[in-house]
Amino acid sequence: MARSGWRCSRCPGLLNYTVVLLNPSAPAAATSISQTGVYAGGCLGPLVFGPVAAHAGYPEAWVSAAVAMLLAAGLMLLAGRALTSR
């Protein structure tokens, strides 16, 4: 358990490294966009999850969280394709 937490502590660094690697001409702008998404999700996620779990139950809250993650992944794929097609 502690070992997996140690590995996950490096995920933000890998995200920033990849964003900068893919956008070497504007690393500050690129990482600011990705970090805005990270912090918005970290702030809004619990604020939405709590009321959904309280009113609909935990299974529905986890399903809504999974749907949100799938939507985010889909939007990332679309954005990536849009950027590479330029």
N, C-alpha and C positions, 0 to 999 in steps of 0.2 A: 504494500500500500504506500509506504513512504517513498519507495523507489519510483512509482508511477507519478507521484506528486513532484518528485525531483525532475523527472523528464518533462512534465507539463510546464514547469516553471520556465522552460526555454522556448515555449511556443510563441510568446509575443516577440521575442528576438528574431525567431525564424520568419515570422510574418513581416516584420520590418525589413529584414535582410532581403526577402524576396521582393517586396514592394520597391525597394531601392534598386535592386538588381534589374528589375523590369522597367524602371523609370530613372535611368542615370542622369538625365538632363534636368530633372526637377525632383530631387529626392525629398526635399522639405514639403513641397506641395503634395506629393504622392503619399507620404506617411501621415500627413495631417488629415487627408481624406480617410485613409484606412483607420486611423486612430479615432476619428470622430464616430465611425461606425461601431468600433469596439466599445467605446465608452457610452454611446447612446444605448447599445444593447445591454451593457452592464447596468445601466440605470433603469431603463424601461422594462427590462425582463422581469425583475422581481416585482415591480409595481403592477405589472399586468398578471403575472403568475399567481400572486397572492389572492387577489379578488376572484380570479377564475377558480382557483382551488377552493376558496371559501364558499362560493355560490354553486358551482357545478360539481365539485369533487376533484380529487387528485388525478384520477385517470383522465378526465377531460382536460385538466390543466396540462398534463404531460403530452397528450395528443396535440393540444394547441401549440405547445412549445416545439414539438417535432414538426408540425406543419410550418411554423414560423422559420425553423432552421432550413427546411426544404425550400421554402420560398426564397430565403436569403441565398442559398446555394444556386438556385436557378437564376436569380438576379445577377449573381457574380459571374456565372457562365455567359449570360447575355452581355454584360458589360465588357467582359474579356473579349468576346467575339467582336463587339462593336469597336473596341480599341485596336484590335489587330487587323480589322478590315480597312482601316484608314489608309 
